[in-house]
């Protein structure tokens, strides 16, 4: 059941960069009903703790609301309050980091046409990078490999920040949780950063009044698939460990 929930949420996140509240609440509600029916009260308590931890990350600016709402699913694949349970967050961020690197590199290859033009317009310091890395390869190649990966990841992320992570959308497409790349100022009222539900309604009102048309929104990496990969890792951990 949990895997099915995460598969659907991942596909939705990849398609639209968000997971609707009704989908998250449907998943959580269904699992709670099943858990109550089977007397899994300790699992429900551990799910509540994970939900609280998830919302702490939301208020800290690290996650979106959908991430926090789906985190309690891990309470049903681990023994409550054991070491494996408390390692869910570190495991999630580790898998998320690997997934993020792969996602960024694939997205960069997808947008390869403008990459060279973008590199030419960057600071000339990038020109020295191949020579510095070449010298490091001669001195100590493992360090050079790590730095090369870091440099490539930084270049790709910086490039995608301009062509993929920043998009101009019609005001009708703005939803709560979007992040403004550029502040919007209308009638001495300024909106910037993360948009709340009231902010989104205000943007829609300004749009229908003809005061704004498009809004520059920042999109991050769809992170829900990292939840799916981590859940599968936990679900098949015994098999994975047997291969090592």
VOGU-3710 file (C-alpha; in Angstrom, 3 decimals, decimal comma):
1> xxxxxxxxxx> 0,000/0,000/0,000  2,729/2,477/0,999  4,790/1,698/-2,097  1,741/2,296/-4,299  1,161/5,644/-2,565  4,757/6,718/-3,139  4,753/5,598/-6,780  1,645/7,690/-7,490  3,025/10,682/-5,560  6,398/10,415/-7,356
11> xxxxxxxxxx> 4,805/10,371/-10,794  2,629/13,335/-9,833  5,658/15,241/-8,504  7,712/14,577/-11,638  4,824/15,685/-13,839  3,667/18,840/-12,046  6,393/19,578/-9,441  3,835/19,278/-6,632  1,715/16,692/-4,848  -1,865/17,868/-4,202
21> xxxxxxxxxx> -3,016/17,925/-0,576  -5,980/15,664/-1,305  -3,584/12,958/-2,517  -1,365/13,147/0,580  -4,336/13,228/2,956  -5,951/10,290/1,153  -2,785/8,215/1,565  -2,356/9,099/5,241  -6,044/8,676/6,051  -6,213/5,262/4,411
31> xxxxxxxxxx> -3,136/4,005/6,241  -4,415/5,349/9,572  -7,723/3,545/9,118  -5,911/0,289/8,269  -3,573/0,730/11,252  -6,460/1,419/13,651  -8,373/-1,590/12,330  -5,340/-3,826/12,959  -4,540/-2,314/16,359  -1,183/-0,858/15,219
41> xxxxxxxxxx> -1,215/1,916/17,832  2,566/2,046/18,319  3,045/2,481/14,553  0,519/5,329/14,619  2,477/7,007/17,419  5,756/6,623/15,512  4,062/8,000/12,377  2,951/11,049/14,374  6,542/11,628/15,529  7,779/11,443/11,923
51> xxxxxxxxxx> 5,055/13,877/10,875  6,231/16,349/13,537  9,846/15,965/12,380  8,751/16,493/8,784  6,947/19,729/9,596  10,005/20,937/11,499  11,937/20,589/8,222  9,150/22,451/6,410  9,319/25,406/8,792  13,094/25,276/8,516
61> xxxxxxxxxx> 12,789/25,766/4,755  14,325/22,410/3,818  11,179/20,622/2,592  7,801/21,198/1,086  4,519/20,268/2,721  4,089/17,083/0,668  7,421/15,742/1,950  6,304/16,137/5,559  2,931/14,504/4,885  4,503/11,456/3,240
71> xxxxxxxxxx> 7,276/10,938/5,802  4,940/9,046/8,222  4,750/6,232/5,652  8,160/5,076/6,912  6,578/4,201/10,257  5,000/1,206/8,527  8,251/-0,208/7,103  10,403/0,006/10,267  10,094/-1,203/13,843  8,907/1,838/15,853
81> xxxxxxxxxx> 11,651/3,752/17,677  14,432/1,312/16,763  17,774/2,349/15,240  16,441/1,763/11,719  13,499/4,042/12,532  15,709/6,916/13,705  18,002/6,484/10,691  15,153/7,213/8,259  16,031/10,917/7,956  19,812/10,384/7,381
91> xxxxxxxxxx> 19,037/7,593/4,889  16,505/9,805/3,125  18,981/12,662/2,751  21,756/10,311/1,580  19,567/8,719/-1,085  18,223/12,192/-1,923  21,758/13,520/-2,457  22,631/10,721/-4,891  19,285/11,111/-6,651  19,765/14,885/-6,815
101> xxxxxxxxxx> 23,175/14,589/-8,451  21,839/12,152/-11,065  18,776/14,352/-11,684  20,891/17,486/-12,129  23,300/15,791/-14,532  20,454/14,316/-16,619  18,637/17,663/-16,705  21,856/19,386/-17,785  22,300/16,932/-20,654  18,675/17,595/-21,635
111> xxxxxxxxxx> 19,423/21,327/-21,803  22,866/20,857/-23,392  22,255/23,249/-26,305  22,626/26,398/-24,257  25,290/25,101/-21,885  28,337/26,269/-23,866  26,856/29,734/-24,365  26,136/29,922/-20,652  29,696/28,843/-19,743  31,151/31,513/-22,037
121> xxxxxxxxxx> 29,180/34,149/-20,184  30,440/33,081/-16,768  33,408/34,338/-14,811  36,760/33,687/-16,515  37,874/31,779/-13,426  36,160/28,696/-14,824  38,786/28,671/-17,597  41,485/27,933/-15,021  39,571/24,983/-13,524  40,805/22,334/-16,033
131> xxxxxxxxxx> 44,444/23,341/-15,472  44,081/23,301/-11,671  42,328/19,938/-11,738  44,963/18,577/-14,127  47,671/19,540/-11,641  45,740/17,876/-8,823  45,467/14,654/-10,855  49,267/14,566/-11,020  49,622/15,167/-7,268  46,773/13,077/-5,784
141> xxxxxxxxxx> 44,145/11,734/-8,171  41,441/10,670/-5,594  41,186/14,265/-4,358  41,102/15,489/-7,955  38,226/13,117/-8,751  36,181/14,361/-5,785  36,810/18,007/-6,664  35,980/17,345/-10,331  32,612/15,856/-9,358  31,956/18,833/-7,072
151> xxxxxxxxxx> 32,878/21,326/-9,800  30,686/19,573/-12,382  27,772/19,454/-9,952  28,215/23,160/-9,133  28,365/24,133/-12,818  25,304/22,049/-13,665  23,314/23,401/-10,728  24,258/27,004/-11,552  23,275/26,506/-15,178  19,972/24,846/-14,335
161> xxxxxxxxxx> 19,211/27,631/-11,864  18,852/29,971/-14,846  17,205/27,714/-17,438  15,311/25,047/-15,490  14,839/26,106/-11,868  13,648/29,571/-12,863  10,503/29,688/-14,971  8,055/32,394/-15,936  4,487/31,187/-15,378  1,088/32,770/-15,801
171> xxxxxxxxxx> -0,413/34,088/-12,583  -3,182/31,462/-12,842  -0,557/28,714/-12,362  0,720/30,107/-9,060  -0,061/27,838/-6,095  0,767/27,945/-2,359  4,286/26,677/-1,792  5,741/28,280/-4,923  8,929/30,271/-4,424  9,287/33,676/-6,087
181> xxxxxxxxxx> 12,578/34,264/-7,895  11,801/37,984/-8,065  9,710/39,996/-5,570  6,303/41,281/-6,711  5,315/44,790/-5,608  1,810/46,110/-6,196  0,289/49,116/-4,395  3,067/49,190/-1,773  2,527/45,484/-1,019  5,509/43,238/-1,687
191> xxxxxxxxxx> 5,519/39,462/-1,969  8,789/37,537/-1,956  10,145/34,106/-1,201  7,767/31,298/-0,272  4,113/31,957/-1,102  1,440/31,108/1,442  -2,184/30,364/0,578  -3,113/34,019/1,187  -0,177/35,153/-0,979  -1,297/32,911/-3,840
201> xxxxxxxxxx> -4,848/34,310/-3,628  -3,412/37,826/-3,699  -1,376/37,029/-6,817  -4,513/35,667/-8,522  -6,456/38,813/-7,578  -3,737/41,082/-8,961  -3,686/39,023/-12,131  -7,424/39,227/-12,705  -7,267/42,967/-12,025  -4,687/43,245/-14,819
211> xxxxxxxxxx> -1,892/44,408/-12,504  0,400/41,451/-13,281  0,562/38,779/-15,959  3,525/36,411/-15,457  5,459/35,538/-12,319  9,038/34,263/-12,067  8,934/31,050/-10,022  11,795/28,925/-8,694  11,349/25,172/-9,058  13,456/22,714/-7,124
221> xxxxxxxxxx> 14,310/19,096/-7,813  11,210/16,861/-7,484  12,125/15,169/-4,204  9,284/12,677/-3,713  11,038/10,025/-5,886  13,824/10,057/-3,283  11,183/9,002/-0,736  10,217/6,103/-3,021  13,826/4,961/-3,497  14,523/5,174/0,249
231> xxxxxxxxxx> 11,332/3,266/1,063  12,276/0,522/-1,404  15,732/0,398/0,183  14,138/-0,142/3,598  11,583/-2,597/2,245  14,251/-4,773/0,612  17,064/-4,025/3,089  17,536/-7,685/4,025  18,028/-8,612/0,386  20,374/-5,670/-0,185
241> xxxx> 22,438/-6,589/2,869  22,692/-10,195/1,652  24,379/-8,956/-1,522  27,122/-7,157/0,391
//
